[in-house]
Amino acid sequence: MSLKCIIVDDEPNAVNLLELHIQQTTDWQLLAKCYNALEALAFLKTNKADLIFLDINMPKLDGMELAGLLPPDLKIVFTTAYTAYAAASYNFQTIDYLLKPITLKRFLAARQKVETALSHPRLPDIPTQQTDADYFFVKSGKTLQQIRLPELLYFEGEKEYVRVVTIKGETLVYKRLKDIAEQLGPPFIRVHNSYIVNTGRIDKIQDNHIFIAGKSIPLSDKFRPAFMELIQQRFL
C-alpha cells in the first residue's frame, strides 16, 4: 500500500530507526523528518500527508498539543518512551501507540493497523430497521423485561447482580457480568471488571475514563487493548 507519511521527533536516533523500518518494510513515501512540532506545522501548511509518526515529549510544543492542531484526516501513530499518555492519545485520530525503542516486530504490527485503517476509511452504514436480534429479555424479580440493544448504555456489575442501564432507566438482574460479556459481541465490550459498555453510546474517552450519558466509567489496563482495537475500527 502506498501512502505519504512524516516523522516528528526531536531524537535523531529515534528518527533514523523509524525511517529504516519504513524503508525496509513498506512502500510508503516518507515526505519529511521534522525535529520539532513547529517545523511539522510549517511543513503541513503546504504539504498533505496521510500519516504522522509523532513523538510526545518535545520542547516548546509537545506531541499531544500538536495532535490537537493537526488536520482531522491526518492519522497518528504516537511514538514515545512513556506509557502514561496511552489512553489520552486516543482522544485524537490515533491508530497506534508505539513505545521506544520501536522493534521491527512492533512496527510491523502498527503497519498492519495503519494499512487496514486507511484502506477502509468509510464507516459502515448503521441499519435503521429493527431486526429480530435488536432486543433480548432479562428477568428482574418476577418480571421479564425487554431490553432493546440500541437503547442500552452499559452494564454495571454489583456482586451477584448486574445493573442494566438504558436510555429509559435501569433494571437490576440476578446474573454475573462475566456471563453477559460472553453472550454479547460488538458494539458491546467489557472495559472494567465491573462494566460492559455500548461503544455506540460513548460520548468521549478521556484520562482512562469512558463517558456515556453523563456517567464516568473507568477503563482498566486489563481490557484497554481490546477496547481500543474496537474503537480504532470507527476512526474517520
PyMOL commands that set and color helices and strands:
alter all, ss='L'
color gray80, all
select helices_A, chain A and resi 12-25+37-46+63-67+86-89+104-119+149-151+177-183+199-201+224-232
alter helices_A, ss='H'
color red, helices_A
select strands_A, chain A and resi 4-8+29-34+51-55+75-80+94-99+135-140+143-148+152-158+161-166+169-174+188-192+195-198+204-206+209-212+215-218
alter strands_A, ss='S'
color yellow, strands_A
deselect
rebuild
show_as cartoon
